[in-house]
Amino acid sequence: MPRCGTPDHRPVQSSPSSRSQGMMVALSGVYKFTLSPQAPPAITSCLVLRHPVCPYLLVSIWAIARSPLRTMLLTEKQEVEAVEEVISRPPPLPRTRNRGSPSGFEFGDYGESQRIPGLGDAKALEKKLVRKLDARMAILVLIYILNYIDRTNISSARLQGFEQDLHLEGQQYSVVLSILFVGYIIMQIPCNMFIEWIERPSVFLSLCTVLWGVISALTGICTNFAGALAVRFFLGFVEAAFYPGALFLLSRWYTPSELGARVAVLCCGSYIGNGWGALLASGILARMGGVLGHAAWRWLFFLEGGITVLFALCACVLLPDFPHNTRWLSPAERALAIERMERAGVSDRDDSSPDPSEKRTSTIPQGRHSTRASERAREVLHGLRLALSDWTAWWFAVAAFFQFLAQSFFIFFPTLAATLGFGTTATLALCAPPWMFASGLAIVLALHSDRTKRRFEYIVFSELAGIVGFIIAMSTMNTAARYISLFLMAQVYAGLVVFNTWTCNAFPRPPAKRAVVLALVNGVSQLGNVVGPYVIL
């Protein structure tokens, strides 16, 4: 086959092999991409664009694309034959450059004249892909809301007799709070490494969500300190997979210029969980007391744990895996997802692995599953070594620790709101507005930092405002001033959103290293939540 960019423009013979060869060369010239010999026929057939030399080509492809039934019934071989029938000779071939795309072709720079048959221009196709991802990734926000509700509902239960019914004394309540983060920290890195190894985050994250919903519901049957301690430890054990896993999943699909807004929306789940979780708790605690002979705080754990399990089952269907193996994407969409991340400088393969030429594919030849698993294990372990030997990762981890130490007040947020002097229901209702404010500010800061491509200044701004809030809370008992201080204290999480995005952007490749770094930073930061309850009390 003539190499792309050569001046060989001779007519293609009518034999099947020659026609196929001519088709591939033609597509290379029209689309400005480099097609590897191993590219599947479906990719070859879907990359035909408008060309002034072949106006009849557009008409034929338009007719095929307008028939949904025919599009559904065409196999990959039939699609190739359909394109071959309307191509008799290749057009002049412009010179292109092979940039080693993992998908076997390059989309190049999108222009107004570049169109994909039946789908529209390439820019529109990319926007459609991002919208599809956004719609499905939204389930992560809902699960993160439930994650924080299940983690912090113990603070609301405390207002309705949790300590008294379990006969907690002295520092035992603080121990019950902090033990969750021990299990949470232990499993951070192993969970992210496992996600990278199995390459099925949709299944793994959903399974962990089901488990923590069940364990959270079991808190409602605890009768003493030992039972509560065991339940909270294992709750953190299974919750550990979600947040760093969700960050890693987002970083595998969104470019650095898109990631900040998505991380902000995800983190808003925790703020909404802090706010609306208190509102939900106020309704349950006010109405469920004595139902079936159980205290209201027990019903709080039963109901909220059950809701978590329900959403986890939905997530298993909706969430994507990685760009190369997501089943509900078409081959062209998977190729585009890989290509756009490569264009942004974020690799979908381990370029630093012992075998850099190894590229991920969605299909594995029969009989090579064990070999592929061992290769993936070596890549993951290599990423672990790279992350642990990178001092930058440890510097991010230390910075995150001090941020979380200062922000561990969220565990006691209902208690802080209770100092305003209102009843239980009003106190829990007053917890919502500060977190709604923090959510809005987080999105604004994330979008603006994406636009300016700066991170540090936004983090400093948020932290300084939080310091002002702490000073006000310590300096006065005025009700209005103290409530304003809650807003200023809550908004420090907006700076944390920008910090998390900065961490994702700072380690673009290999993905195995990024998975470990995200887990390491988040795990070390949670030590601040372990120490925090003792510092605040």
N, C-alpha and C positions, 0 to 999 in steps of 0.2 A: 504493500500500500504506500503511495507517495507520502512522504513526510510533510506535516503541516508547515506551510511557508515556502515550499519549493515551487518553482515556476512551471511545474508539469501540469498543463491544463488540457491534455489530450482527451478526446471523447472517450467515454467509458463503453466497453463492449456490452453486448446484450446478455452474456452468460450470467447466471445467478451470482457466482462469486465476484465477478467484475462489477455487477450492479451494486452489490452490497458494499464493495470497496469504494465505488464512486459515491454512494450515498454518504458514507462516513466522512470522506474527504469534503463533500459538499457541505455537510453540516459543520465541519470544522471551519470552513471559510466563512459561512454565513453568520455563525454564532460567535466566532472568535474564541473558541475553546480548544483545549487539547484533549483528544479522546484516547484513552489507553486501550490497548488491544483486548484487555480483559473486561472492558465496560459491558454491562449487560445490555441486551437488546432494548429493554424498556427505556433505558436512559438514552440510547441512540434515537429512538423513535420520538421521544418527547421534546427534543431540542431543535426542532425545525423552526426557523424564523422567517419573517417576511424578507423577500429579496426582490429588487426591481427586475431582475432577469427572469424570474419565474412567478408571474402573477397568478397563473393557473394553480400553482402549488398552494397558495393561500385558499383559493376556492375549494380545492379538494379537501384540505385539512379542516377547513371550517365546516364543511358538510359532515365529515366524520365526527368532529367534536360536538356538533349540534344534535347528534343522535345518541341519547343516553343509553338506549338499549344496546346499540352497536358498541359503544365505548365499554360497557360492562362485559360484553361477550368476547371482545377481542383478546386473544392471548398475546404474550409478548412476541411470539413469532409472527402472528397475524399483523400486529402493529408495525413491525419492521417491513413486512411485505406491502402493507398499505402505503407506506412512505416511499418504498422503492418504485412502486408503480407510477408515481408522478415525478420521478427524478430520472432524467435521461442523460444528463451530463452535468458535471460539477461547475459552478460558477468560478470566476477568478478567485484565487486563494490569497488573502492578505496574510502577511507575516504575523505570527503569534508567538508568545513566549510560554514555555511549559514551566509552571511554577510548582509542579509536584503535588497537584491537588489529590487528596486521598479519595475523592469520589470518582476519579478517573477522567474528569473534565473540569473546565473552568467556565464560570459564568462571565468573567471579565467585568468591565465597567458598564453598568446598565445605562442604556440610552433610550430615547423615546422610540427609536425604530426597532428595538429589540423586543420581540414578542414570542411567547410560548403558545403554540396552538391550543385553543380551547381554554387557555388560562389567562392570557393577557401578557402585558410586559413583565419583565423580571422583577422590577421594583414592586409592582403590584402583587406579584406572587410572594415576595418576601414579606410584605406587609400583611398579606393574608395568613401566612404561616405564623407570624408573631401574634396576630389576633387570635388565632386558634390556640396557640400556646397559652396566651393570657387567660383565655376562657377556662382552660383546663387547669392551669396552675392556681386559679382562684380557690380551689379546694384546699390548698395549703394554708391559706389565710384562715379559713374556717377551722381547720384542724389546730392551727396555732392558737386561735382564740380558746378552743377547748383545752389545749395544753396548759395554758396559763390558768384557766378556770379550775382545772383539776389539781393544779399545783398550789394555788393560793386559796382555794375554798376553805382550807383549814382555818384561815384568819377570820372568815365570816362565821364558821362553826364555833369559833371561840367565843363569839358574842352571845351564843345561845346554849352555853353549858357544856361545851366539849371538854374543857379542862376538868370541870367538876365531875362529870360522868365517868371519866377515865381516871380520876383521882391523881391528877398530875400535880407535882409539888416542885417548888424551887425552879431550877433551870431545866426541868424535864420538857416543858413545852418548847424551849429553844432547841433542845436536843432533837426533838421530833421534827422541828423545822429544818435544821441543818443536816440531818442524816440523809435527807433526800438528795442533797447535792454530792454526797460521798459516792453513792451509786451512779449518779449522773456523770461525775467526773471520770470514774473508772472506765465507763463504756464509751466515752466519746470517740477516741481514736479507733478502737476495734470496730465500732459500728460503721464509721466512714470507710475504713479499709474494706470491710465486708461488702458495702454497697458498691465500691469500685471493683471488687473482685467478681461478684455475681452479676453485675450489670443489670439488675432488675430493681431499681429503687422503688418503683410503683408497688411491687409486692412486699418488699421488706419494710418500707415505711408504713404501709397499711397494716401489716401484721403487728408491728410494734404499737401502733395506735390502738388496735383492738385489745392488746394485752394491758396497756396502761388504763384503758377505760374499765376493764374488768377489775384491775387491782385498785383503782380509785374507788369503785363501788364497794369493794371489800372493806374500805375504811369505815363504812357505816356499821359493820358488825363487830368492831373492836370494842373491848371492854376494859383494857388496862394499858399501861405504858408500854409493855413489851410488844403487844399486838400492834399498837400504833407505830412503834419504832420499826418493826419488820415490814409492815405495809408501805411505809414511806420510803424505806430503803429500796425496795424492789420497784416502787413507782419511779424513782429516779433512774433505776437501772434500765428500764425499758423506754423512758422518756428521752434518754440520752441520744437515741438515734435520730430524733426528728429534726431539731433545729440545725445542727451542722449538716445533716443529710439534705435538708431542704435548701440550705445555702449552696451546697455543692451541686445539687441538681439545677438550681437556677444558673449557676456559673457555667454549666455545661451547655446551656441553651441560649443565653443572652450575651450580647457583646458588651464590652466595658461601658460604652455610652448608653446602653439600655439597662444595665444591671442595677444602678443606684435606685431608680424608681421602683423596680420590682422588689428589691430588698426592703425598701421603705414600706411598701404595701404589705409585705410579709410581716415585718416587725410591728406594723400597726395591729396585727392580730394579738400581740401581747398586750398592747395598750388597751385595745377594746376588751380583751379578756379581763384586764384589771378593772376597767370601768363597768362594762355591762355584766361582768361576772358578779359584781357586788349587787347590781340591780336584780339579776336573776335570783341571787341568794336571798335578797330581802323578800321577794315574793314567796319563795319556798319556805323560808323560816317563819314567815307570818301566817301561812295557811296550812302547813303540813304537820304541825305539832300535834302529836297524839294519834295520828292516822295509823290504823292497824297496830296501835300500841307502841309505835316507835317515836322517839324524839325528833324534833324538826331537823336538827343538824344531821341525823342519820339519813333522812330522806334527801338532804342536800347531796350527799355522796352517791346515793342510789340513782337519783335522777340524772345528775350530771355525768356520771360514769356511763349510763346507758345511752345518752345522747352521743357521747364520744364513739362508742362502738358502732352506732348507726352511720355516722359520717365516715368512719374508717372503711366500711364496706363499699361506700360510694367512691372513695379515693382509689381503691384498687382498680377500678374500671377507668377512671378519668385521668389519672396521672400518667405522664410519659415516662419512658426509661431514658436511654441516652440517644443522641441523634442518629447513631448508626443502627439501632435495633428496636426503635419504637414501632410497634406493629400497626397502629392506626394511622400512620403516615404512608403516603405513596412513595415509591422509589425516588421519584423526582423531588419530593419534599424532603426526604431524608438526605439526599445529595445536596440540596440547597442549604439545609441546616448545617451540614458539615462544612460546606464551602464558605458560608458567611462567617463562621467562627474562625476558620483558617485566615480569611481575609482580615479579620480583626486582631489577628496575632494570638488567638487562644486556641491551643491545639486540642484535638479530640483523640490524640494518640500520644503515647509516651515516647517522645523524641530522644530522651536520654536513656532509654532502656538498653540492655545489651544488644538487642537487635532492632535498631531504629527503623529498619525497612518494614517491620511488621506493622500492618495496618488492620484496623478493626473492621470486620464485616459482620453483617447481621446473620449470615449463615455460616455454619461450620461443617466441613466435609464429614461424612459419616466415618466413624472410627477414629476421629482425632479429637474427641471431646476431652479426654484425659490430658492429651498434649496441650490443648488450648488452655485448660484449667491450670496446668503447671506454669505455662507462660504468663498467664494473668497473675498468678501468685508471685512470680518473680518480679513482675512490674510493680505490684503493690508494695512488696517489701523494699524494692529499690526506691519507691517514692517515700517510704517511711525513713529510710536512711538519709535521703536528700533533705527531708523536712527537719529531722532532728539535728542535722549538722549545719543548718542554715541559721546563723545568729539573728538574722532579720525576723525569722519566725518567732524566736524567743523574745525579741524586743516587742513585737506586737502582743505576745501573750502577757508580758509583764504590764504593758499599758492597759490591756483589757482587764487585768486583775484589779488594778486600782480604780478603774471606772466602775466595775461591778461592786467593789467594796463601798464606794460612795453611794451607789444606787440600790443597795440592799434594803433601803427603807421601804421598798414596794411591798415586802412581806407584811409590814405593819401598817400599810396605808389605811385600812379601816380603823385601826387604833388611833392613828394620827388624826383622822377625820372626826373621831369620837371626842377629841379634845375641844371641838367647837361647841359642845354642850347640847347636842340634839339627841333624839331618841334613836333606837337601832335602825328602824326603817329609813328615817331621814338621813342618818349618817351614811348608810350604804348607798343611798341615792346621790348624795353629795360627792361620792367617790368617782362618779362617771365623768362629769365635765372636765376635770383636769387631764384625764387620759384622752378624751376626745381632742382637747387642745394639743396635746403632745402628738397625737396621730397626724393632725393637719400640718403641724410644724415640721414633722419628720418628712412628710411628702414634699413640702415646699423646699426644705434644705436639700433633700436628695436630688430633686429635679434641677435646682440651681447649681449644685455641685457637679452634676453630670454635664450641664451646659458649659460651665467654666473650667471643668476638668481640674478642679482643686478640691481637696478634702480637709486639710489640716485647719484652715481658718474657720470652717463651719463647726468643727468639733470644739475648738476653743471658745467660740461664741456661745455654744450651748452650755458648756461647763461653767463659764463665768456667770451666766444667768442662773444656773443651779446653785452656785455658791451664794448669790444674793438671796435666793429662796431659803436656804439653810439659815442664813443670818437673820432674816425676818422671823422665821419660826422660833429661833432661840431668844429673840429680843423682845417679843411682845405677846400678850394674851388677847389682844384685840381680835374679835371674831373675823372681821373683814380682812384684816392684814394676814391673819394666819391662813385663811382660805386662799388668798392670792399666793401665799408662799407654797401652797400645795401645787398650784399651776406651774410655778417656776421650778419646783423640785421634779415634777413629772416630766417636764420638757427636756431634761438631760438625756432622756432616751432618744431624742431626735439626733443628738450628737453621736450616740452609739450606733445608730443606723448608718450614718456616714462612715463611721469607723469600720463597721463590718464590710461595707462596700469597698473601702480602701484595702482591707485585707484580701478580699477576693481578687481585686485588680492587681495587687502587688505580686501575686504568684500565678501568672497565666498558664504556665506549663512546667512539667508534665501534669496531667490531671491527677495522677496518683499522689504526687507531692501536694497539690492543692487540697486534695481531700484530707490528707493528714494535717496540713497546716490549719485548715479551718477547724478541725476537731481539736487540735492542740490549743489554739487560741481560745476557743470557746470553753474547753475543759479547764484550763488554767484560770480563766476569768471567773469560773464558778466557785473557785476557792474564796473569792470575795463574798459570795453568798453564804459560804460556810462560816466565815469569820464574822460576817455582818450582824447576825442576830445577837452575838455576844457583845459586839461593839456598841450597838444601839441600846441594848438593855443594860 
